[in-house]
Amino acid sequence: MPIAFAYTLIVLLIISSILLTLLVLLHRGKGGGMSSMFGGGVTSSLAGSSVAEKNLDRYTVLVGVIWFACIVGLGLWLKLAQAG
């Protein structure tokens, strides 16, 4: 496989890592953990999740799958590069 493939995966991995970190930090804390320590204890008493929270969950899962695919792709590329 060409080296450009590996560089593309590395760039995609860096971008998805930053996005995944930001998306996880955007999630609302459920209370009782580290998030309540830093002002997360003041929460509104809305029942259920909002549409924005559900979309945030979907985006987080999507970026997580892309991140995982980059990790697997780089691992396979390294294995094939060593064999060849």
N, CA, C and O atoms as a Maestro MAE file, in Angstrom:
{
 s_m_m2io_version
 :::
 2.0.0
}

f_m_ct {
 s_m_title
 :::
 protein
 m_atom[336] {
  # First column is atom index #
  i_m_mmod_type
  r_m_x_coord
  r_m_y_coord
  r_m_z_coord
  i_m_residue_number
  s_m_chain_name
  s_m_pdb_residue_name
  s_m_pdb_atom_name
  i_m_atomic_number
  :::
  1 25 0.842 -1.188 0.000 1 A "MET " " N  " 7
  2 3 0.000 0.000 0.000 1 A "MET " " CA " 6
  3 2 0.886 1.250 0.000 1 A "MET " " C  " 6
  4 15 1.979 1.249 0.567 1 A "MET " " O  " 8
  5 25 0.412 2.282 -0.624 2 A "PRO " " N  " 7
  6 3 1.222 3.503 -0.679 2 A "PRO " " CA " 6
  7 2 1.285 4.219 0.669 2 A "PRO " " C  " 6
  8 15 0.421 4.063 1.532 2 A "PRO " " O  " 8
  9 25 2.334 4.998 0.805 3 A "ILE " " N  " 7
  10 3 2.555 5.732 2.054 3 A "ILE " " CA " 6
  11 2 1.514 6.837 2.232 3 A "ILE " " C  " 6
  12 15 1.236 7.244 3.360 3 A "ILE " " O  " 8
  13 25 0.941 7.324 1.142 4 A "ALA " " N  " 7
  14 3 -0.083 8.374 1.220 4 A "ALA " " CA " 6
  15 2 -1.314 7.878 1.983 4 A "ALA " " C  " 6
  16 15 -1.989 8.656 2.658 4 A "ALA " " O  " 8
  17 25 -1.594 6.592 1.871 5 A "PHE " " N  " 7
  18 3 -2.709 5.998 2.608 5 A "PHE " " CA " 6
  19 2 -2.484 6.121 4.116 5 A "PHE " " C  " 6
  20 15 -3.403 6.447 4.868 5 A "PHE " " O  " 8
  21 25 -1.265 5.857 4.540 6 A "ALA " " N  " 7
  22 3 -0.941 5.949 5.972 6 A "ALA " " CA " 6
  23 2 -1.026 7.391 6.451 6 A "ALA " " C  " 6
  24 15 -1.546 7.659 7.534 6 A "ALA " " O  " 8
  25 25 -0.516 8.319 5.649 7 A "TYR " " N  " 7
  26 3 -0.587 9.726 6.039 7 A "TYR " " CA " 6
  27 2 -2.025 10.222 6.105 7 A "TYR " " C  " 6
  28 15 -2.374 11.011 6.982 7 A "TYR " " O  " 8
  29 25 -2.851 9.764 5.187 8 A "THR " " N  " 7
  30 3 -4.270 10.124 5.216 8 A "THR " " CA " 6
  31 2 -4.936 9.602 6.479 8 A "THR " " C  " 6
  32 15 -5.716 10.311 7.114 8 A "THR " " O  " 8
  33 25 -4.632 8.369 6.842 9 A "LEU " " N  " 7
  34 3 -5.201 7.792 8.063 9 A "LEU " " CA " 6
  35 2 -4.700 8.521 9.309 9 A "LEU " " C  " 6
  36 15 -5.455 8.708 10.263 9 A "LEU " " O  " 8
  37 25 -3.445 8.930 9.306 10 A "ILE " " N  " 7
  38 3 -2.900 9.641 10.468 10 A "ILE " " CA " 6
  39 2 -3.579 10.992 10.633 10 A "ILE " " C  " 6
  40 15 -3.938 11.373 11.748 10 A "ILE " " O  " 8
  41 25 -3.759 11.718 9.536 11 A "VAL " " N  " 7
  42 3 -4.435 13.015 9.604 11 A "VAL " " CA " 6
  43 2 -5.878 12.839 10.052 11 A "VAL " " C  " 6
  44 15 -6.369 13.600 10.887 11 A "VAL " " O  " 8
  45 25 -6.563 11.835 9.499 12 A "LEU " " N  " 7
  46 3 -7.939 11.554 9.901 12 A "LEU " " CA " 6
  47 2 -8.018 11.137 11.362 12 A "LEU " " C  " 6
  48 15 -8.977 11.477 12.055 12 A "LEU " " O  " 8
  49 25 -7.023 10.407 11.830 13 A "LEU " " N  " 7
  50 3 -6.974 9.991 13.230 13 A "LEU " " CA " 6
  51 2 -6.799 11.189 14.159 13 A "LEU " " C  " 6
  52 15 -7.441 11.260 15.207 13 A "LEU " " O  " 8
  53 25 -5.945 12.119 13.787 14 A "ILE " " N  " 7
  54 3 -5.732 13.306 14.616 14 A "ILE " " CA " 6
  55 2 -6.997 14.155 14.667 14 A "ILE " " C  " 6
  56 15 -7.399 14.613 15.736 14 A "ILE " " O  " 8
  57 25 -7.620 14.363 13.519 15 A "ILE " " N  " 7
  58 3 -8.847 15.167 13.475 15 A "ILE " " CA " 6
  59 2 -9.961 14.495 14.278 15 A "ILE " " C  " 6
  60 15 -10.659 15.156 15.047 15 A "ILE " " O  " 8
  61 25 -10.127 13.181 14.101 16 A "SER " " N  " 7
  62 3 -11.190 12.483 14.826 16 A "SER " " CA " 6
  63 2 -10.894 12.427 16.325 16 A "SER " " C  " 6
  64 15 -11.827 12.430 17.128 16 A "SER " " O  " 8
  65 25 -9.634 12.375 16.718 17 A "SER " " N  " 7
  66 3 -9.293 12.381 18.145 17 A "SER " " CA " 6
  67 2 -9.676 13.709 18.791 17 A "SER " " C  " 6
  68 15 -10.237 13.737 19.887 17 A "SER " " O  " 8
  69 25 -9.369 14.802 18.107 18 A "ILE " " N  " 7
  70 3 -9.727 16.123 18.639 18 A "ILE " " CA " 6
  71 2 -11.242 16.286 18.696 18 A "ILE " " C  " 6
  72 15 -11.783 16.770 19.690 18 A "ILE " " O  " 8
  73 25 -11.927 15.878 17.621 19 A "LEU " " N  " 7
  74 3 -13.390 15.974 17.600 19 A "LEU " " CA " 6
  75 2 -14.037 15.112 18.672 19 A "LEU " " C  " 6
  76 15 -14.996 15.531 19.320 19 A "LEU " " O  " 8
  77 25 -13.509 13.904 18.859 20 A "LEU " " N  " 7
  78 3 -14.068 13.005 19.863 20 A "LEU " " CA " 6
  79 2 -13.885 13.577 21.263 20 A "LEU " " C  " 6
  80 15 -14.785 13.475 22.097 20 A "LEU " " O  " 8
  81 25 -12.744 14.171 21.523 21 A "THR " " N  " 7
  82 3 -12.512 14.802 22.821 21 A "THR " " CA " 6
  83 2 -13.491 15.938 23.054 21 A "THR " " C  " 6
  84 15 -14.079 16.044 24.130 21 A "THR " " O  " 8
  85 25 -13.668 16.787 22.053 22 A "LEU " " N  " 7
  86 3 -14.597 17.904 22.184 22 A "LEU " " CA " 6
  87 2 -16.041 17.438 22.355 22 A "LEU " " C  " 6
  88 15 -16.786 17.999 23.158 22 A "LEU " " O  " 8
  89 25 -16.435 16.414 21.603 23 A "LEU " " N  " 7
  90 3 -17.806 15.918 21.715 23 A "LEU " " CA " 6
  91 2 -18.074 15.298 23.081 23 A "LEU " " C  " 6
  92 15 -19.155 15.476 23.644 23 A "LEU " " O  " 8
  93 25 -17.105 14.578 23.611 24 A "VAL " " N  " 7
  94 3 -17.289 13.981 24.941 24 A "VAL " " CA " 6
  95 2 -17.389 15.075 26.001 24 A "VAL " " C  " 6
  96 15 -18.176 14.963 26.941 24 A "VAL " " O  " 8
  97 25 -16.592 16.128 25.850 25 A "LEU " " N  " 7
  98 3 -16.647 17.222 26.819 25 A "LEU " " CA " 6
  99 2 -17.951 18.007 26.729 25 A "LEU " " C  " 6
  100 15 -18.352 18.634 27.709 25 A "LEU " " O  " 8
  101 25 -18.619 17.989 25.588 26 A "LEU " " N  " 7
  102 3 -19.883 18.697 25.433 26 A "LEU " " CA " 6
  103 2 -21.050 17.985 26.115 26 A "LEU " " C  " 6
  104 15 -22.082 18.601 26.382 26 A "LEU " " O  " 8
  105 25 -20.891 16.695 26.397 27 A "HIS " " N  " 7
  106 3 -21.982 15.945 27.026 27 A "HIS " " CA " 6
  107 2 -22.273 16.482 28.420 27 A "HIS " " C  " 6
  108 15 -21.382 16.918 29.150 27 A "HIS " " O  " 8
  109 25 -23.545 16.433 28.756 28 A "ARG " " N  " 7
  110 3 -23.975 16.877 30.081 28 A "ARG " " CA " 6
  111 2 -23.671 15.770 31.086 28 A "ARG " " C  " 6
  112 15 -23.915 14.593 30.821 28 A "ARG " " O  " 8
  113 25 -23.145 16.154 32.222 29 A "GLY " " N  " 7
  114 3 -22.821 15.184 33.257 29 A "GLY " " CA " 6
  115 2 -24.086 14.632 33.900 29 A "GLY " " C  " 6
  116 15 -25.087 15.339 34.018 29 A "GLY " " O  " 8
  117 25 -24.042 13.390 34.308 30 A "LYS " " N  " 7
  118 3 -25.200 12.754 34.935 30 A "LYS " " CA " 6
  119 2 -25.196 12.948 36.443 30 A "LYS " " C  " 6
  120 15 -26.118 12.500 37.125 30 A "LYS " " O  " 8
  121 25 -24.176 13.608 36.974 31 A "GLY " " N  " 7
  122 3 -24.110 13.861 38.402 31 A "GLY " " CA " 6
  123 2 -23.388 12.757 39.141 31 A "GLY " " C  " 6
  124 15 -23.346 11.612 38.690 31 A "GLY " " O  " 8
  125 25 -22.824 13.109 40.273 32 A "GLY " " N  " 7
  126 3 -22.177 12.110 41.113 32 A "GLY " " CA " 6
  127 2 -20.749 11.807 40.726 32 A "GLY " " C  " 6
  128 15 -20.104 10.983 41.375 32 A "GLY " " O  " 8
  129 25 -20.234 12.442 39.695 33 A "GLY " " N  " 7
  130 3 -18.870 12.151 39.273 33 A "GLY " " CA " 6
  131 2 -18.011 13.389 39.321 33 A "GLY " " C  " 6
  132 15 -18.278 14.325 40.075 33 A "GLY " " O  " 8
  133 25 -16.981 13.381 38.512 34 A "MET " " N  " 7
  134 3 -16.060 14.510 38.465 34 A "MET " " CA " 6
  135 2 -16.730 15.762 37.905 34 A "MET " " C  " 6
  136 15 -16.327 16.879 38.229 34 A "MET " " O  " 8
  137 25 -17.755 15.580 37.062 35 A "SER " " N  " 7
  138 3 -18.402 16.751 36.456 35 A "SER " " CA " 6
  139 2 -19.138 17.589 37.496 35 A "SER " " C  " 6
  140 15 -19.231 18.807 37.344 35 A "SER " " O  " 8
  141 25 -19.657 16.971 38.539 36 A "SER " " N  " 7
  142 3 -20.370 17.730 39.563 36 A "SER " " CA " 6
  143 2 -19.406 18.496 40.461 36 A "SER " " C  " 6
  144 15 -19.813 19.411 41.177 36 A "SER " " O  " 8
  145 25 -18.145 18.126 40.424 37 A "MET " " N  " 7
  146 3 -17.145 18.790 41.230 37 A "MET " " CA " 6
  147 2 -16.849 20.202 40.736 37 A "MET " " C  " 6
  148 15 -16.521 21.090 41.524 37 A "MET " " O  " 8
  149 25 -16.965 20.398 39.434 38 A "PHE " " N  " 7
  150 3 -16.598 21.667 38.828 38 A "PHE " " CA " 6
  151 2 -17.812 22.442 38.352 38 A "PHE " " C  " 6
  152 15 -17.780 23.016 37.263 38 A "PHE " " O  " 8
  153 25 -18.864 22.477 39.124 39 A "GLY " " N  " 7
  154 3 -20.035 23.266 38.784 39 A "GLY " " CA " 6
  155 2 -21.092 22.514 38.019 39 A "GLY " " C  " 6
  156 15 -22.096 23.106 37.623 39 A "GLY " " O  " 8
  157 25 -20.903 21.238 37.796 40 A "GLY " " N  " 7
  158 3 -21.901 20.452 37.082 40 A "GLY " " CA " 6
  159 2 -23.045 20.016 37.981 40 A "GLY " " C  " 6
  160 15 -24.005 19.411 37.504 40 A "GLY " " O  " 8
  161 25 -22.963 20.311 39.270 41 A "GLY " " N  " 7
  162 3 -24.006 19.905 40.197 41 A "GLY " " CA " 6
  163 2 -25.273 20.720 40.040 41 A "GLY " " C  " 6
  164 15 -26.341 20.283 40.467 41 A "GLY " " O  " 8
  165 25 -25.178 21.892 39.438 42 A "VAL " " N  " 7
  166 3 -26.350 22.732 39.221 42 A "VAL " " CA " 6
  167 2 -26.937 22.344 37.874 42 A "VAL " " C  " 6
  168 15 -26.505 22.832 36.829 42 A "VAL " " O  " 8
  169 25 -27.926 21.462 37.912 43 A "THR " " N  " 7
  170 3 -28.537 20.987 36.671 43 A "THR " " CA " 6
  171 2 -30.010 21.332 36.665 43 A "THR " " C  " 6
  172 15 -30.639 21.484 37.712 43 A "THR " " O  " 8
  173 25 -30.535 21.451 35.487 44 A "SER " " N  " 7
  174 3 -31.968 21.686 35.367 44 A "SER " " CA " 6
  175 2 -32.691 20.356 35.461 44 A "SER " " C  " 6
  176 15 -32.129 19.308 35.143 44 A "SER " " O  " 8
  177 25 -33.916 20.405 35.890 45 A "SER " " N  " 7
  178 3 -34.667 19.167 36.093 45 A "SER " " CA " 6
  179 2 -35.569 18.886 34.899 45 A "SER " " C  " 6
  180 15 -36.785 18.763 35.046 45 A "SER " " O  " 8
  181 25 -34.974 18.786 33.727 46 A "LEU " " N  " 7
  182 3 -35.729 18.431 32.530 46 A "LEU " " CA " 6
  183 2 -35.831 16.916 32.446 46 A "LEU " " C  " 6
  184 15 -34.844 16.203 32.627 46 A "LEU " " O  " 8
  185 25 -37.011 16.443 32.175 47 A "ALA " " N  " 7
  186 3 -37.202 14.992 32.081 47 A "ALA " " CA " 6
  187 2 -36.791 14.520 30.695 47 A "ALA " " C  " 6
  188 15 -37.221 15.086 29.689 47 A "ALA " " O  " 8
  189 25 -35.962 13.488 30.641 48 A "GLY " " N  " 7
  190 3 -35.558 12.911 29.369 48 A "GLY " " CA " 6
  191 2 -34.463 13.698 28.685 48 A "GLY " " C  " 6
  192 15 -34.006 14.728 29.181 48 A "GLY " " O  " 8
  193 25 -34.055 13.193 27.539 49 A "SER " " N  " 7
  194 3 -33.009 13.844 26.765 49 A "SER " " CA " 6
  195 2 -33.626 14.712 25.684 49 A "SER " " C  " 6
  196 15 -34.675 14.383 25.130 49 A "SER " " O  " 8
  197 25 -32.982 15.794 25.398 50 A "SER " " N  " 7
  198 3 -33.458 16.669 24.339 50 A "SER " " CA " 6
  199 2 -32.981 16.138 22.990 50 A "SER " " C  " 6
  200 15 -32.173 15.212 22.919 50 A "SER " " O  " 8
  201 25 -33.489 16.735 21.941 51 A "VAL " " N  " 7
  202 3 -33.085 16.341 20.596 51 A "VAL " " CA " 6
  203 2 -31.608 16.657 20.388 51 A "VAL " " C  " 6
  204 15 -30.891 15.896 19.739 51 A "VAL " " O  " 8
  205 25 -31.160 17.774 20.936 52 A "ALA " " N  " 7
  206 3 -29.747 18.140 20.800 52 A "ALA " " CA " 6
  207 2 -28.849 17.105 21.474 52 A "ALA " " C  " 6
  208 15 -27.788 16.761 20.952 52 A "ALA " " O  " 8
  209 25 -29.274 16.615 22.627 53 A "GLU " " N  " 7
  210 3 -28.471 15.607 23.335 53 A "GLU " " CA " 6
  211 2 -28.434 14.293 22.553 53 A "GLU " " C  " 6
  212 15 -27.398 13.630 22.501 53 A "GLU " " O  " 8
  213 25 -29.559 13.917 21.948 54 A "LYS " " N  " 7
  214 3 -29.586 12.689 21.144 54 A "LYS " " CA " 6
  215 2 -28.704 12.825 19.912 54 A "LYS " " C  " 6
  216 15 -27.998 11.886 19.543 54 A "LYS " " O  " 8
  217 25 -28.741 14.003 19.270 55 A "ASN " " N  " 7
  218 3 -27.875 14.223 18.112 55 A "ASN " " CA " 6
  219 2 -26.410 14.233 18.521 55 A "ASN " " C  " 6
  220 15 -25.559 13.726 17.791 55 A "ASN " " O  " 8
  221 25 -26.112 14.804 19.678 56 A "LEU " " N  " 7
  222 3 -24.744 14.798 20.182 56 A "LEU " " CA " 6
  223 2 -24.270 13.369 20.428 56 A "LEU " " C  " 6
  224 15 -23.116 13.039 20.154 56 A "LEU " " O  " 8
  225 25 -25.154 12.527 20.940 57 A "ASP " " N  " 7
  226 3 -24.818 11.109 21.131 57 A "ASP " " CA " 6
  227 2 -24.497 10.444 19.796 57 A "ASP " " C  " 6
  228 15 -23.530 9.691 19.684 57 A "ASP " " O  " 8
  229 25 -25.314 10.727 18.791 58 A "ARG " " N  " 7
  230 3 -25.105 10.119 17.466 58 A "ARG " " CA " 6
  231 2 -23.782 10.567 16.864 58 A "ARG " " C  " 6
  232 15 -23.040 9.751 16.317 58 A "ARG " " O  " 8
  233 25 -23.480 11.865 16.962 59 A "TYR " " N  " 7
  234 3 -22.225 12.372 16.423 59 A "TYR " " CA " 6
  235 2 -21.030 11.787 17.154 59 A "TYR " " C  " 6
  236 15 -20.004 11.495 16.541 59 A "TYR " " O  " 8
  237 25 -21.161 11.615 18.464 60 A "THR " " N  " 7
  238 3 -20.068 11.042 19.244 60 A "THR " " CA " 6
  239 2 -19.808 9.597 18.828 60 A "THR " " C  " 6
  240 15 -18.657 9.185 18.687 60 A "THR " " O  " 8
  241 25 -20.869 8.836 18.633 61 A "VAL " " N  " 7
  242 3 -20.711 7.443 18.206 61 A "VAL " " CA " 6
  243 2 -20.111 7.386 16.801 61 A "VAL " " C  " 6
  244 15 -19.235 6.562 16.539 61 A "VAL " " O  " 8
  245 25 -20.568 8.245 15.902 62 A "LEU " " N  " 7
  246 3 -20.048 8.267 14.537 62 A "LEU " " CA " 6
  247 2 -18.560 8.602 14.511 62 A "LEU " " C  " 6
  248 15 -17.786 7.938 13.821 62 A "LEU " " O  " 8
  249 25 -18.161 9.616 15.249 63 A "VAL " " N  " 7
  250 3 -16.743 9.991 15.288 63 A "VAL " " CA " 6
  251 2 -15.929 8.891 15.975 63 A "VAL " " C  " 6
  252 15 -14.784 8.644 15.598 63 A "VAL " " O  " 8
  253 25 -16.506 8.237 16.971 64 A "GLY " " N  " 7
  254 3 -15.825 7.115 17.622 64 A "GLY " " CA " 6
  255 2 -15.596 5.946 16.678 64 A "GLY " " C  " 6
  256 15 -14.550 5.299 16.729 64 A "GLY " " O  " 8
  257 25 -16.567 5.672 15.818 65 A "VAL " " N  " 7
  258 3 -16.418 4.592 14.835 65 A "VAL " " CA " 6
  259 2 -15.338 4.959 13.815 65 A "VAL " " C  " 6
  260 15 -14.534 4.111 13.430 65 A "VAL " " O  " 8
  261 25 -15.320 6.219 13.379 66 A "ILE " " N  " 7
  262 3 -14.282 6.669 12.444 66 A "ILE " " CA " 6
  263 2 -12.908 6.567 13.099 66 A "ILE " " C  " 6
  264 15 -11.952 6.122 12.464 66 A "ILE " " O  " 8
  265 25 -12.801 6.977 14.367 67 A "TRP " " N  " 7
  266 3 -11.542 6.886 15.102 67 A "TRP " " CA " 6
  267 2 -11.063 5.438 15.195 67 A "TRP " " C  " 6
  268 15 -9.888 5.146 14.972 67 A "TRP " " O  " 8
  269 25 -11.990 4.533 15.528 68 A "PHE " " N  " 7
  270 3 -11.661 3.108 15.642 68 A "PHE " " CA " 6
  271 2 -11.230 2.537 14.297 68 A "PHE " " C  " 6
  272 15 -10.285 1.751 14.235 68 A "PHE " " O  " 8
  273 25 -11.911 2.923 13.218 69 A "ALA " " N  " 7
  274 3 -11.556 2.439 11.884 69 A "ALA " " CA " 6
  275 2 -10.160 2.921 11.490 69 A "ALA " " C  " 6
  276 15 -9.417 2.189 10.836 69 A "ALA " " O  " 8
  277 25 -9.799 4.137 11.878 70 A "CYS " " N  " 7
  278 3 -8.448 4.644 11.597 70 A "CYS " " CA " 6
  279 2 -7.400 3.837 12.342 70 A "CYS " " C  " 6
  280 15 -6.349 3.518 11.785 70 A "CYS " " O  " 8
  281 25 -7.677 3.505 13.594 71 A "ILE " " N  " 7
  282 3 -6.739 2.704 14.386 71 A "ILE " " CA " 6
  283 2 -6.546 1.324 13.751 71 A "ILE " " C  " 6
  284 15 -5.417 0.853 13.609 71 A "ILE " " O  " 8
  285 25 -7.639 0.690 13.376 72 A "VAL " " N  " 7
  286 3 -7.554 -0.641 12.759 72 A "VAL " " CA " 6
  287 2 -6.852 -0.549 11.406 72 A "VAL " " C  " 6
  288 15 -6.016 -1.393 11.083 72 A "VAL " " O  " 8
  289 25 -7.186 0.472 10.613 73 A "GLY " " N  " 7
  290 3 -6.556 0.643 9.309 73 A "GLY " " CA " 6
  291 2 -5.052 0.858 9.414 73 A "GLY " " C  " 6
  292 15 -4.285 0.296 8.632 73 A "GLY " " O  " 8
  293 25 -4.629 1.672 10.379 74 A "LEU " " N  " 7
  294 3 -3.188 1.874 10.571 74 A "LEU " " CA " 6
  295 2 -2.491 0.599 11.035 74 A "LEU " " C  " 6
  296 15 -1.372 0.302 10.617 74 A "LEU " " O  " 8
  297 25 -3.162 -0.142 11.896 75 A "GLY " " N  " 7
  298 3 -2.582 -1.413 12.345 75 A "GLY " " CA " 6
  299 2 -2.411 -2.398 11.211 75 A "GLY " " C  " 6
  300 15 -1.381 -3.064 11.109 75 A "GLY " " O  " 8
  301 25 -3.417 -2.493 10.355 76 A "LEU " " N  " 7
  302 3 -3.324 -3.396 9.204 76 A "LEU " " CA " 6
  303 2 -2.261 -2.902 8.220 76 A "LEU " " C  " 6
  304 15 -1.517 -3.702 7.651 76 A "LEU " " O  " 8
  305 25 -2.192 -1.592 8.022 77 A "TRP " " N  " 7
  306 3 -1.176 -1.052 7.111 77 A "TRP " " CA " 6
  307 2 0.225 -1.351 7.623 77 A "TRP " " C  " 6
  308 15 1.102 -1.738 6.850 77 A "TRP " " O  " 8
  309 25 0.440 -1.174 8.924 78 A "LEU " " N  " 7
  310 3 1.754 -1.463 9.500 78 A "LEU " " CA " 6
  311 2 2.106 -2.950 9.376 78 A "LEU " " C  " 6
  312 15 3.258 -3.306 9.124 78 A "LEU " " O  " 8
  313 25 1.116 -3.799 9.554 79 A "LYS " " N  " 7
  314 3 1.358 -5.242 9.435 79 A "LYS " " CA " 6
  315 2 1.731 -5.607 8.010 79 A "LYS " " C  " 6
  316 15 2.649 -6.394 7.779 79 A "LYS " " O  " 8
  317 25 1.003 -5.021 7.045 80 A "LEU " " N  " 7
  318 3 1.322 -5.316 5.637 80 A "LEU " " CA " 6
  319 2 2.639 -4.685 5.217 80 A "LEU " " C  " 6
  320 15 3.351 -5.243 4.382 80 A "LEU " " O  " 8
  321 25 2.976 -3.525 5.783 81 A "ALA " " N  " 7
  322 3 4.235 -2.870 5.428 81 A "ALA " " CA " 6
  323 2 5.441 -3.658 5.953 81 A "ALA " " C  " 6
  324 15 6.492 -3.684 5.312 81 A "ALA " " O  " 8
  325 25 5.293 -4.291 7.102 82 A "GLN " " N  " 7
  326 3 6.381 -5.083 7.658 82 A "GLN " " CA " 6
  327 2 6.553 -6.384 6.899 82 A "GLN " " C  " 6
  328 15 7.673 -6.871 6.745 82 A "GLN " " O  " 8
  329 25 5.447 -6.956 6.421 83 A "ALA " " N  " 7
  330 3 5.509 -8.225 5.696 83 A "ALA " " CA " 6
  331 2 6.073 -8.049 4.293 83 A "ALA " " C  " 6
  332 15 6.684 -8.965 3.743 83 A "ALA " " O  " 8
  333 25 5.868 -6.878 3.722 84 A "GLY " " N  " 7
  334 3 6.264 -6.676 2.323 84 A "GLY " " CA " 6
  335 2 7.524 -6.016 2.148 84 A "GLY " " C  " 6
  336 15 7.953 -5.796 1.015 84 A "GLY " " O  " 8
  :::
 }
 m_bond[335] {
  # First column is bond index #
  i_m_from
  i_m_to
  i_m_order
  :::
  1 1 2 1
  2 2 3 1
  3 3 4 2
  4 3 5 1
  5 5 6 1
  6 6 7 1
  7 7 8 2
  8 7 9 1
  9 9 10 1
  10 10 11 1
  11 11 12 2
  12 11 13 1
  13 13 14 1
  14 14 15 1
  15 15 16 2
  16 15 17 1
  17 17 18 1
  18 18 19 1
  19 19 20 2
  20 19 21 1
  21 21 22 1
  22 22 23 1
  23 23 24 2
  24 23 25 1
  25 25 26 1
  26 26 27 1
  27 27 28 2
  28 27 29 1
  29 29 30 1
  30 30 31 1
  31 31 32 2
  32 31 33 1
  33 33 34 1
  34 34 35 1
  35 35 36 2
  36 35 37 1
  37 37 38 1
  38 38 39 1
  39 39 40 2
  40 39 41 1
  41 41 42 1
  42 42 43 1
  43 43 44 2
  44 43 45 1
  45 45 46 1
  46 46 47 1
  47 47 48 2
  48 47 49 1
  49 49 50 1
  50 50 51 1
  51 51 52 2
  52 51 53 1
  53 53 54 1
  54 54 55 1
  55 55 56 2
  56 55 57 1
  57 57 58 1
  58 58 59 1
  59 59 60 2
  60 59 61 1
  61 61 62 1
  62 62 63 1
  63 63 64 2
  64 63 65 1
  65 65 66 1
  66 66 67 1
  67 67 68 2
  68 67 69 1
  69 69 70 1
  70 70 71 1
  71 71 72 2
  72 71 73 1
  73 73 74 1
  74 74 75 1
  75 75 76 2
  76 75 77 1
  77 77 78 1
  78 78 79 1
  79 79 80 2
  80 79 81 1
  81 81 82 1
  82 82 83 1
  83 83 84 2
  84 83 85 1
  85 85 86 1
  86 86 87 1
  87 87 88 2
  88 87 89 1
  89 89 90 1
  90 90 91 1
  91 91 92 2
  92 91 93 1
  93 93 94 1
  94 94 95 1
  95 95 96 2
  96 95 97 1
  97 97 98 1
  98 98 99 1
  99 99 100 2
  100 99 101 1
  101 101 102 1
  102 102 103 1
  103 103 104 2
  104 103 105 1
  105 105 106 1
  106 106 107 1
  107 107 108 2
  108 107 109 1
  109 109 110 1
  110 110 111 1
  111 111 112 2
  112 111 113 1
  113 113 114 1
  114 114 115 1
  115 115 116 2
  116 115 117 1
  117 117 118 1
  118 118 119 1
  119 119 120 2
  120 119 121 1
  121 121 122 1
  122 122 123 1
  123 123 124 2
  124 123 125 1
  125 125 126 1
  126 126 127 1
  127 127 128 2
  128 127 129 1
  129 129 130 1
  130 130 131 1
  131 131 132 2
  132 131 133 1
  133 133 134 1
  134 134 135 1
  135 135 136 2
  136 135 137 1
  137 137 138 1
  138 138 139 1
  139 139 140 2
  140 139 141 1
  141 141 142 1
  142 142 143 1
  143 143 144 2
  144 143 145 1
  145 145 146 1
  146 146 147 1
  147 147 148 2
  148 147 149 1
  149 149 150 1
  150 150 151 1
  151 151 152 2
  152 151 153 1
  153 153 154 1
  154 154 155 1
  155 155 156 2
  156 155 157 1
  157 157 158 1
  158 158 159 1
  159 159 160 2
  160 159 161 1
  161 161 162 1
  162 162 163 1
  163 163 164 2
  164 163 165 1
  165 165 166 1
  166 166 167 1
  167 167 168 2
  168 167 169 1
  169 169 170 1
  170 170 171 1
  171 171 172 2
  172 171 173 1
  173 173 174 1
  174 174 175 1
  175 175 176 2
  176 175 177 1
  177 177 178 1
  178 178 179 1
  179 179 180 2
  180 179 181 1
  181 181 182 1
  182 182 183 1
  183 183 184 2
  184 183 185 1
  185 185 186 1
  186 186 187 1
  187 187 188 2
  188 187 189 1
  189 189 190 1
  190 190 191 1
  191 191 192 2
  192 191 193 1
  193 193 194 1
  194 194 195 1
  195 195 196 2
  196 195 197 1
  197 197 198 1
  198 198 199 1
  199 199 200 2
  200 199 201 1
  201 201 202 1
  202 202 203 1
  203 203 204 2
  204 203 205 1
  205 205 206 1
  206 206 207 1
  207 207 208 2
  208 207 209 1
  209 209 210 1
  210 210 211 1
  211 211 212 2
  212 211 213 1
  213 213 214 1
  214 214 215 1
  215 215 216 2
  216 215 217 1
  217 217 218 1
  218 218 219 1
  219 219 220 2
  220 219 221 1
  221 221 222 1
  222 222 223 1
  223 223 224 2
  224 223 225 1
  225 225 226 1
  226 226 227 1
  227 227 228 2
  228 227 229 1
  229 229 230 1
  230 230 231 1
  231 231 232 2
  232 231 233 1
  233 233 234 1
  234 234 235 1
  235 235 236 2
  236 235 237 1
  237 237 238 1
  238 238 239 1
  239 239 240 2
  240 239 241 1
  241 241 242 1
  242 242 243 1
  243 243 244 2
  244 243 245 1
  245 245 246 1
  246 246 247 1
  247 247 248 2
  248 247 249 1
  249 249 250 1
  250 250 251 1
  251 251 252 2
  252 251 253 1
  253 253 254 1
  254 254 255 1
  255 255 256 2
  256 255 257 1
  257 257 258 1
  258 258 259 1
  259 259 260 2
  260 259 261 1
  261 261 262 1
  262 262 263 1
  263 263 264 2
  264 263 265 1
  265 265 266 1
  266 266 267 1
  267 267 268 2
  268 267 269 1
  269 269 270 1
  270 270 271 1
  271 271 272 2
  272 271 273 1
  273 273 274 1
  274 274 275 1
  275 275 276 2
  276 275 277 1
  277 277 278 1
  278 278 279 1
  279 279 280 2
  280 279 281 1
  281 281 282 1
  282 282 283 1
  283 283 284 2
  284 283 285 1
  285 285 286 1
  286 286 287 1
  287 287 288 2
  288 287 289 1
  289 289 290 1
  290 290 291 1
  291 291 292 2
  292 291 293 1
  293 293 294 1
  294 294 295 1
  295 295 296 2
  296 295 297 1
  297 297 298 1
  298 298 299 1
  299 299 300 2
  300 299 301 1
  301 301 302 1
  302 302 303 1
  303 303 304 2
  304 303 305 1
  305 305 306 1
  306 306 307 1
  307 307 308 2
  308 307 309 1
  309 309 310 1
  310 310 311 1
  311 311 312 2
  312 311 313 1
  313 313 314 1
  314 314 315 1
  315 315 316 2
  316 315 317 1
  317 317 318 1
  318 318 319 1
  319 319 320 2
  320 319 321 1
  321 321 322 1
  322 322 323 1
  323 323 324 2
  324 323 325 1
  325 325 326 1
  326 326 327 1
  327 327 328 2
  328 327 329 1
  329 329 330 1
  330 330 331 1
  331 331 332 2
  332 331 333 1
  333 333 334 1
  334 334 335 1
  335 335 336 2
  :::
 }
}
